[in-house]
Structures are given as structure tokens and as C-alpha cells.
Amino acid sequence: FTDAKVEPIKDGDEAVVISEIPEGVKEITIKDGANNEKTITKDGDNWKDGETVLTPDQNGKITVPKSDKQTFKQGDVAKVILKDPDSPSRDHEQLISVGAKDKTTKPEDVKALNKGENPTSTTVTGKVDPKATVKILDENGKDITPADIKVNPDGTFTAEIKPIKKDGDKIQVIATEPGKGPSDPIDAVVKTD
């Protein structure tokens, strides 16, 4: 057999997506770096994971959920083994390096302002992916994220940092979307508004 087309496998992935399977393959075994395996089998026109039929999406891609024991870790080498039990000589193994998670999109429009006459907190605002969580660090890298920070459905967020930061202090904002690695940090300098 030639290689199946397998989408890149990334750190922490819960499934492996196969977009093209060579003609005649009847069994596919996916192994993680520790050789924990999951096998799917062809049954008529369907691929099955045990008793579950794996329905392809509109582009013909099949998503194979990992087994409970499997973990895909960055730097590991996963294996995809294609088999036809009737002609074992055609068995084909391909190696796939597990890559880093995608990075989260960087926060935008980040500002840190001391507002009004006698402010008691520094107001940090910005915009991230609506599903992301936001972390705010001071100039020494200490986490100063307030517990009540929330991201609105449009992705904007507001955080009141206490105690108040001085004019000219630096802060950093990092966003993390589910299933992705943290964004690059964005710096902001505290200003008086």
C-alpha cells in the first residue's frame, strides 16, 4: 500500500483524521509514541471503530477517536499501519511526528489605563477569541489576573487590576483557546487616562 493521507497530529489531540485511504485497505491501526493502539476495520462501505460506524464528513475525512490509553505528545512519533488481512505482504506502516499545538491568536487592542480622578485599579481591556481565557502578567511575569475577568461573546474583555499599577509600568496579556497552546504575549504600558 502507499501512504494514507493523514492530517497533522498535534500535541494533545483527541483524534486522528484520515482524509484518504488507499484502495484495498481493510484495517488501519493507529499507534501513539508509547505503542498504545486503536484499530478500525472496513465493513462493507463503512469504517468501524468496534461497533461504532465512523461517518466521513462532506470531504470524505474520517475522524478516528483515540483510545483511552492513547496520548499524542509533541515530539513523539505516531504510526499508522494499513493492512489487508488477505494479503499481509501489502502491509504498510507510515510514521507521523506529533507536532506542537496550534498557537492561540494574539490578543488585540490591549490597553492598560488608570482612569478618572483617584483610580484604585488599573483597567486592562482588549480583544481575544470569544472562547479564549485571558491571563495578565506584571513586568516580573507574576500572574495578576483578577478572578472576575470575563470574556464577552464578541471577544472583548475588561479586567480591573488591584493594587493599581503605576504610570509607565508594563503588563503582558496572553490568551489561550481550548485545545491550543498559549498565544504570544502582548505588552501594554500603563497610562493615565
C-alpha positions in Angstrom: 0.0 0.0 0.0 1.0 3.6 -0.4 0.6 6.1 2.4 -2.9 7.1 3.6 -3.4 10.8 3.8 -3.4 11.7 7.5 -4.0 15.3 8.8 -1.2 16.6 11.0 -1.3 15.1 14.5 -0.7 17.7 17.2 0.1 17.6 20.9 -3.0 16.7 23.0 -5.2 15.7 20.0 -8.2 13.6 20.9 -8.5 12.0 17.5 -6.6 11.3 14.2 -8.2 12.5 11.0 -7.6 10.4 7.8 -8.5 12.1 4.6 -7.6 9.5 2.0 -7.2 5.7 2.3 -5.6 3.6 -0.5 -7.9 1.2 -2.3 -8.0 -2.3 -0.7 -7.1 -1.4 2.8 -9.3 -3.3 5.3 -7.7 -2.4 8.6 -6.0 0.6 10.0 -4.1 0.6 13.3 -3.0 3.9 14.8 -0.3 3.8 17.5 0.9 6.6 19.7 4.5 7.1 20.8 4.1 4.5 23.6 2.6 2.0 21.1 -0.9 2.1 22.6 -3.1 1.3 19.6 -6.5 1.7 18.2 -7.7 -0.3 15.2 -10.5 0.5 12.8 -11.9 -2.1 10.3 -13.7 -1.8 7.0 -17.1 -3.4 7.0 -18.7 -3.2 3.5 -18.5 0.5 2.7 -18.2 1.6 6.3 -15.2 2.0 8.6 -16.0 0.9 12.1 -14.4 1.6 15.5 -15.6 -1.5 17.4 -19.3 -1.4 16.8 -19.4 2.4 16.0 -19.6 3.4 12.4 -17.2 6.3 11.6 -19.1 8.5 9.3 -17.0 10.6 6.9 -17.5 14.3 6.7 -18.6 16.0 3.4 -14.9 15.9 2.3 -14.6 12.2 2.9 -12.4 12.6 6.0 -12.7 10.0 8.8 -12.1 11.0 12.4 -10.7 8.2 14.5 -11.1 8.9 18.3 -8.1 7.9 20.3 -8.3 5.0 22.7 -8.5 5.8 26.5 -4.8 4.9 26.8 -3.5 6.8 23.9 -1.8 10.2 24.3 -0.3 12.2 21.5 2.6 14.2 22.8 4.7 16.7 20.9 7.9 15.1 19.6 6.6 11.6 19.7 6.3 9.5 16.6 2.8 8.1 15.9 2.4 5.2 13.5 -0.4 4.5 11.0 -0.4 0.9 9.8 -2.5 -0.1 6.8 -3.5 -3.8 6.4 -5.3 -6.2 4.3 -5.6 -9.5 6.2 -5.9 -11.4 2.9 -2.5 -10.2 1.7 -0.2 -9.4 4.6 2.7 -8.7 2.2 0.9 -5.4 1.4 1.0 -4.2 5.0 2.3 -0.6 5.1 3.5 1.4 8.0 3.9 5.2 8.0 5.4 7.4 10.7 4.0 10.7 11.7 5.7 13.1 14.0 3.4 14.7 16.6 3.7 18.5 16.2 3.1 21.4 18.6 -0.4 22.6 19.3 -1.6 25.5 17.2 -1.0 28.8 18.9 -3.9 30.9 20.0 -4.5 34.1 18.1 -2.7 37.1 19.8 -4.8 39.5 21.8 -5.6 42.8 20.0 -6.2 46.4 21.1 -4.7 45.8 24.5 -4.7 48.9 26.8 -3.9 49.4 30.4 -5.4 52.7 31.8 -5.7 54.4 35.2 -9.0 56.1 34.6 -10.5 59.2 36.3 -9.6 61.3 39.3 -8.4 58.8 42.0 -8.5 55.4 40.5 -8.0 52.4 42.8 -7.4 49.9 40.0 -5.8 49.7 36.5 -8.3 48.9 33.8 -7.0 46.4 31.2 -9.0 46.0 28.0 -8.5 44.1 24.8 -10.0 41.6 22.4 -9.4 37.9 22.1 -11.2 34.9 20.6 -14.5 34.6 22.5 -13.7 31.1 23.6 -10.2 32.1 24.9 -9.2 32.5 28.5 -7.1 35.6 29.4 -4.1 35.8 31.6 -2.4 39.1 32.7 1.1 39.2 34.0 3.1 42.1 35.6 6.5 43.2 34.4 8.1 40.4 36.6 6.0 37.7 35.0 3.8 37.3 38.0 0.1 36.4 37.3 -2.1 39.3 38.3 -5.3 38.2 36.5 -8.3 39.2 38.6 -10.7 36.3 39.4 -13.7 38.1 38.0 -12.3 38.7 34.5 -14.7 37.7 31.8 -14.6 37.5 28.0 -17.7 38.8 26.3 -19.4 37.0 23.3 -17.7 39.5 20.9 -14.2 38.6 22.4 -13.7 41.9 24.2 -12.6 41.7 27.9 -12.1 44.1 30.8 -10.1 43.4 33.9 -9.6 45.6 36.9 -6.1 45.1 38.3 -5.6 45.8 42.0 -3.5 47.1 43.6 -3.2 49.8 40.9 -0.2 49.8 38.6 1.9 52.9 38.2 2.1 55.0 35.0 4.7 53.5 32.8 4.5 50.0 34.3 4.4 47.2 31.8 1.9 44.4 31.7 1.5 41.4 29.4 -1.7 39.7 28.2 -1.7 36.1 27.0 -4.8 34.4 25.5 -5.4 30.6 25.4 -8.1 29.0 23.3 -9.4 25.5 24.1 -7.1 22.8 22.6 -4.5 25.3 21.5 -1.2 26.5 23.0 -1.0 30.0 24.6 -0.7 33.0 22.3 2.5 35.1 22.1 2.3 37.7 24.9 1.2 41.2 24.0 2.8 44.1 26.0 1.0 47.2 27.2 2.3 50.2 29.1 0.1 51.6 31.9 -1.1 55.1 31.1 -3.2 57.7 32.9 -6.4 58.4 31.2 
